Amino acid sequence: MLKFKVLNSEAGRRIDLYLTSKITDLSRSHIQKLFAMDKILVNSKPYPARYKLKSGDNITVNFETQTSRVPEINIQTIYEDNECIVINKPVGVLTHSKGSFNPEATVATWLAPKLRDLSGERGGIVHRLDRATSGVMICAKTDEALKYLQKQFSQRKVKKTYLAIIEGELSQKEAIINMPIERNPKHPSTFRPGPNGKEAITKYKVVSENNNYCLVELMPTTGRTHQLRVHLKAINHPIVGDSFYGGKAYDRLMLHASSLEITLPNKKRKIFKATTPKEFNMLINKEAGLPNE
């Protein structure tokens, strides 16, 4: 069971949206199911998902009657050997759960049957992508491979490239954003640039643009939570679909991990690429009068 008390600054929000931001390892659809089962209470009484919160409301979320069966999902495999596996993570899929209660399929639950000497809710997870981000990820099958791959991330020996679509035109077509990032105390599920934050560096390059949108290539040299989203918001060009950071409403977050360069446990240096989602081509080509792929 989880409990929350609504702050003055949180009053007026719909309770389902509030809980989606607070319990980030649960999808909105699962939260809706809990409402239907009267497992979410406000001041000890059930309310509909559209209920607007009041300051001081006490919320309890009860997971106990939820089924323990996790549904199966299909994830595209880009590469696989005895030590590791590289995938194209779909948008909307969580990398791993953040607690013992896990009602939905994640990359970790999909990976679990392939593991040899690893287990747990994060078994085999080398690094993570946000639920809303798609693209290339590498996972380990053994503990030795996990440590070998994670060490490269911690020592910044991995080269990651992302694609994002933003609104407007960037005056500098290629630049480096160097802003430390810290958690936002007013909204703990989000982050912001701040002098007390951790070092965060992102290189960007404009790939193409049309009348309203710009496709940019992002190359982070650090790996902070929400780094790319925070950095683009900081230069007043939030990613399209990024409701957390002021992006224009869209069907999905237009952020995709397109490429990963890393040395495998077999000591071979490889570059893995994930196909660009069709939504990216459709949006960037739409107003340029170009055919969609």
N, C-alpha and C positions, 0 to 999 in steps of 0.2 A: 504494500500500500504506500502511495505517495501522498504528501500533504503540501498545500501551498496556501499562502495568505496574500491577498491582493493588495498591492501598494496603491497609494494615491495616483501615481503616474500611470498605473495599469488599468484604472477604472475606465469603463466605457468600451473595452475590447470585447469581442465575442469570445465566449469561453472556449469554443473548439479551436479557434486560432491561437488563443493564449496558451492552451495546453500543447498544441503542435510546436510552438516555439520553446516551451519549457521541457518537453519530453522528446528530445530530438531523435531517439531511437524508435519512436512509434510514428507510423504514417497517419495522415489525417483520416484515412478510411478505417483504421483500427480504432482510433479514438471515437469515431462515429459509432462503431459497434458497441463500445463500452457505454456510450450514452443510451443506445437502444436497450441495453441490459440493465439500465439504472445503476451502473457501477461507478458513475461519476456524480458526486453529491456536492451541493453548495449549501453550507450551513446545515448539513445533515439531511438535506432534501434533494430529490432529483430535479433537474432542470433540463430544458432542451438545449441542443448544441448552439442555438442562436442567442441564448441568454447573454445579455450584456452585463459585464461584471461591475460590482460596486466596491468602493474602497473598504477594506476590512473583511471582505468575503473569505470564508474558509472553505477550501476545495479539497476533497479527498478522492483519490483515484484508486479503485480496487481491482487488482489483476487476478485475484485468486481463482475465479471461475473460468478464466480463459483456457482454451485448449493448449496443450503442450506440443501438439503436432505442428511442425513447421512445413509449409508448402514447398514443393520443388520448383525451381526456376531453371531456365536455360541461359547460359552465358557463353558468348563466343570465345573460343580458345584461339589465340594467335600463335602461341608456341608452347610446347610442353616437353619436358624430359624427366628423368628420375628424381631430380632435385627441386625443380621449380616449374611454375606454369605462368604464362603471360596471358591476360584476358583483355577483352574490350568490355568494360563495365557499362551496363545500361544505365540511362538516366532513371532516377527514382529508386534505385536499389541502394540500400545502406551497406557500407563496407563491413561493419560488425555491430552487434548490439553493445549497449553500454551498461548492461546489468544482467542478472540471472533470468529475468523475464524477457523472452524473445518470441513474440507471436508471428513474426514475419520472416520470410526468406531473406538472407543477406549473402554477401560474397563469402563470408566465413562459413555459413551453413552449407552453401554450395560446395565449398572447398573441402569441408570436413571428411568426406569419404576418401579423398585422395591423399590424406596425410598419413605419414608413417610413424613418427614418434612425437607428434604434436597433438594438443587437444586444447579445449577451452574455447570461450567465446571469441577470442582473437587468434586462435590457432592458425598459423601459416600466414598471417597478415603482416606484410613487410612495411607497407605504407598505406595511406588511405586517401580516398577521394570523397568529397562531400556527396550526400545523397543526390543532390541536384546536378552533379557533374558527371559526365560520361567520359569514357576513354580508357587508355591503356594503363594497366596495373600489373605488377609482378607479385606473385605469391610464392611462398616456400612450401615444400612438402616435408622437409626434415628440419630438425633443430639446428643442425650445422649450417644448412643453407640459409635459414632464417637469420642467424647471426652474421653470416658472411654478407648477405645482401643489405641488412640494416646498417651495418658498419659503413657501407658506401654512401648511404643516405646521410648518416651523421657526419661523415667526413666530406660531404659535398662533392663526391666523385661521380654522382649521377647527373646526367643532363636531361632535364624535363622541358618539354615544349607543349604549350597549350594554344588553342584557338579560342577567341572570344569575339562576340559582336557587341559593339557599343553604339550609342546614339551620337550623332554629330561628327565633326571632323577634327582630327588632331592636328594642331599647328606644327608640331614636331613629329615627323614621320618615323623617327627612330630615337629612343632615349632610354635612360635608366631612372627608375623611381626608387629612391633610397629613403624609406621612412620606417622607423621602428613602430611596431604594432603592439597594442595592449588590449586587454579585455575592457569592454565598455561597462563601467559599474552601474550605469542607469539601465542598461539592457544586457545582462550577463551572457545571453546567448550570442551576442555580436561582439565585434572588435572594432578598434579605431586606431588611427595614428596617434602616438603619444610619446613624450620624452622618456617615460618610464618603461616603455615597451621593449620587446626583443628586436634585435636587428632584422630587417626585412628588405631584401633587394630584388627588384624585378626589372628585367630588360624587356622592352617591347619594340615591335616593328610593324608598321602598317602593311598589310598584304594587299587589300583592295578596299574600295569604298564606292558608295553610290550617293544619291541625293540626301539620304537621311542616316545611313548606317555605315559603320566602318568595321572591317574584319581585321583584327590585330593578332599577331603572333606574340605570345608571352613566354619569357624564359626566366623563371625564378631561380635565383642562386641560393635562396634560403627556402625553408618549407614551413612557414607559419600558418596556423589555421586561418582560413578565409583570406590569405595574403593577397591574392590577385583581385578578389572582389573589393577588399578594403582599399588597395592601392588605386584601382580605377575610379572608385568613388571619390577618393581624395583629390584626383585631378579633374573632377567634375564630369567624368564620363563613365558612369556605372554600367555594368553589364546588362544588356537587355534581358528581362525576365528575372532580375535579381530584386525581389521584393524586400529583402532584408536591408539592402543598401541603396534603395532609391532608383532602381532600374525600371525602365518602361515595362508595363505588364505584357507578358507573353506566355505561350503555352509551356515553356520550359526555360531554365537558366541556360543562356547561350554561352556556355563554357565547356570545352571539350579537351581532354588530355590527348593530344594527337601523337606524341612521340616520346619514347623513353630510351635513353642510351645508358647501358649498364654492363658490368662484367659479370657473367654468369658463374655459378660455382665451379663449372668446368674450365674456368679461366679464359673463356672466349668473350671478347667485347662485342656486344650486339646492339643494334638499333631496332626497336620494335615500334610499329606504327598502327594506329587505329583509324579506320576509315572515317572521314568527316561525315557527321550526320547530315541527312538530306535537308533538314530544316535550315542549316547554315547556308547552303547553296541557294535555297529558295529565297531566304530573306535578303541576302546580299545582292542577289541578281535581280530581284523583283523590280526595283525602280531604276536599275541601270539598263533595263530592256534586254537583258541577256537571257538565253534559254536556261532553264533549270536542268541540272544533271539528274 
